């Protein structure tokens, strides 16, 4: 999850560097989009935990 956030922030920084004249529009577009991506990823990972699976797809016991 942390790594995905780092890659998203790198992508936003790259977009800011490539199109500095559109900084406000990019900020208004990319910040909420990044939040949605991280929320969706977190929900997907938690759904897998509730079903007893690790993010790699392996079954985990209830004690871990």
Backbone bond lengths (Angstrom), bond angles and torsions (degrees), N, CA, C in turn:
res aa  C-N    CA-C-N  psi(-1)  N-CA   C-N-CA  omega(-1)  CA-C   N-CA-C  phi
1 X - - - 1.448 - - 1.536 109.59 -
2 X 1.326 115.79 -45.89 1.461 120.20 -179.74 1.524 110.60 -61.66
3 X 1.317 116.60 -42.56 1.470 120.55 -178.68 1.528 111.37 -64.32
4 X 1.319 117.01 -37.34 1.469 120.07 178.17 1.525 109.31 -63.05
5 X 1.324 116.91 -41.85 1.462 120.30 176.89 1.515 112.42 -61.77
6 X 1.332 116.52 -38.96 1.467 119.64 177.41 1.524 111.52 -64.79
7 X 1.327 117.08 -43.21 1.462 119.95 178.68 1.531 111.09 -65.05
8 X 1.320 117.16 -38.82 1.470 119.80 177.35 1.519 111.12 -63.91
9 X 1.327 117.08 -43.69 1.467 119.84 -179.84 1.525 111.05 -66.17
10 X 1.335 117.13 -35.92 1.465 119.84 175.64 1.531 110.12 -63.28
11 X 1.319 117.13 -42.45 1.457 120.49 178.67 1.524 112.39 -62.75
12 X 1.330 116.41 -39.44 1.463 120.00 177.97 1.527 110.56 -66.70
13 X 1.330 117.18 -43.03 1.465 120.52 178.23 1.528 111.02 -61.99
14 X 1.323 116.58 -38.83 1.460 120.69 177.66 1.523 110.92 -65.29
15 X 1.322 116.94 -42.34 1.473 120.41 177.80 1.525 110.79 -63.41
16 X 1.327 117.34 -40.29 1.467 120.36 177.40 1.527 110.94 -62.31
17 X 1.332 116.32 -38.90 1.460 119.93 -179.13 1.525 111.11 -71.17
18 X 1.346 117.39 -36.44 1.458 120.19 -178.22 1.522 112.95 -75.66
19 X 1.328 117.35 -33.96 1.467 121.39 -177.56 1.533 110.89 -129.06
20 X 1.335 118.13 67.70 1.464 119.92 -177.95 1.527 113.52 -65.52
21 X 1.314 117.60 -24.23 1.462 120.49 179.74 1.528 112.25 -71.19
22 X 1.328 117.77 -16.78 1.468 122.59 -179.66 1.530 111.49 -111.01
23 X 1.305 116.77 30.55 1.456 121.67 -172.92 1.528 112.77 -58.13
24 X 1.315 117.88 -46.69 1.464 121.05 -177.61 1.528 110.86 -65.97
25 X 1.319 117.18 -44.90 1.465 120.51 -179.84 1.528 110.92 -64.15
26 X 1.331 116.65 -42.15 1.465 119.89 178.19 1.519 111.21 -63.66
27 X 1.319 116.25 -40.49 1.459 120.20 179.74 1.525 110.93 -63.28
28 X 1.324 116.43 -44.27 1.467 120.69 179.51 1.527 112.35 -67.11
29 X 1.315 117.15 -27.11 1.462 121.50 -179.69 1.529 112.36 -88.14
30 X 1.318 116.83 -47.78 1.464 120.46 -170.21 1.524 114.24 -81.52
31 X 1.320 118.88 -31.74 1.466 119.93 -179.87 1.537 111.52 -64.19
32 X 1.334 119.49 -51.31 1.471 118.52 176.49 1.529 112.85 -64.71
33 X 1.332 117.45 -34.77 1.466 119.97 178.77 1.527 110.49 -63.42
34 X 1.329 117.16 -41.26 1.457 120.88 177.43 1.517 111.91 -63.96
35 X 1.323 116.71 -39.26 1.472 120.61 177.10 1.525 110.96 -62.75
36 X 1.319 116.45 -42.44 1.467 120.38 179.61 1.528 110.33 -64.13
37 X 1.326 117.24 -42.25 1.464 120.47 179.00 1.523 110.65 -61.80
38 X 1.342 117.42 -46.15 1.464 120.44 -179.45 1.529 111.72 -66.77
39 X 1.327 117.42 -39.24 1.470 119.87 176.89 1.527 111.51 -64.28
40 X 1.325 116.76 -42.47 1.462 120.20 179.35 1.526 110.79 -65.07
41 X 1.316 117.12 -41.50 1.461 120.33 178.42 1.525 110.73 -64.62
42 X 1.322 117.50 -43.43 1.459 120.87 178.14 1.516 112.30 -62.32
43 X 1.318 116.75 -42.14 1.466 120.29 178.39 1.522 110.87 -64.98
44 X 1.326 117.12 -40.32 1.459 120.97 179.07 1.527 111.08 -64.71
45 X 1.325 116.84 -42.38 1.458 120.31 178.86 1.528 111.34 -66.41
46 X 1.317 117.33 -40.91 1.466 120.72 179.18 1.529 111.19 -67.42
47 X 1.325 117.18 -36.03 1.457 120.53 177.60 1.521 110.00 -62.29
48 X 1.319 116.61 -38.08 1.454 120.27 177.34 1.515 111.78 -66.84
49 X 1.324 117.58 -37.36 1.470 121.12 177.52 1.519 110.78 -65.43
50 X 1.330 116.90 -38.87 1.460 120.66 -179.40 1.531 110.97 -66.43
51 X 1.317 116.75 -27.33 1.464 120.67 178.34 1.524 111.88 -88.04
52 X 1.337 116.95 1.26 1.451 120.49 178.40 1.510 114.29 82.41
53 X 1.316 116.96 27.28 1.463 120.56 179.16 1.514 109.94 -122.37
54 X 1.322 114.89 146.28 1.456 120.33 174.81 1.526 107.94 -83.12
55 X 1.344 118.72 166.35 1.464 119.82 178.29 1.533 113.16 -58.74
56 X 1.330 118.06 -22.94 1.460 120.50 178.89 1.521 111.94 -80.64
57 X 1.337 118.00 -8.06 1.447 121.80 178.64 1.507 114.50 99.08
58 X 1.338 117.36 -5.35 1.459 120.33 179.72 1.521 110.03 -79.88
59 X 1.301 116.47 148.31 1.456 121.84 177.92 1.524 109.49 -76.04
60 X 1.331 116.10 134.69 1.470 120.94 177.82 1.511 108.90 -115.22
61 X 1.319 115.66 151.38 1.459 119.26 179.89 1.514 109.48 -79.10
62 X 1.320 115.72 165.46 1.471 120.80 -178.11 1.512 111.81 -72.59
63 X 1.322 119.31 -13.51 1.463 120.92 -177.60 1.508 113.06 -89.66
64 X 1.350 118.95 -6.99 1.455 119.99 -178.94 1.495 112.07 -96.87
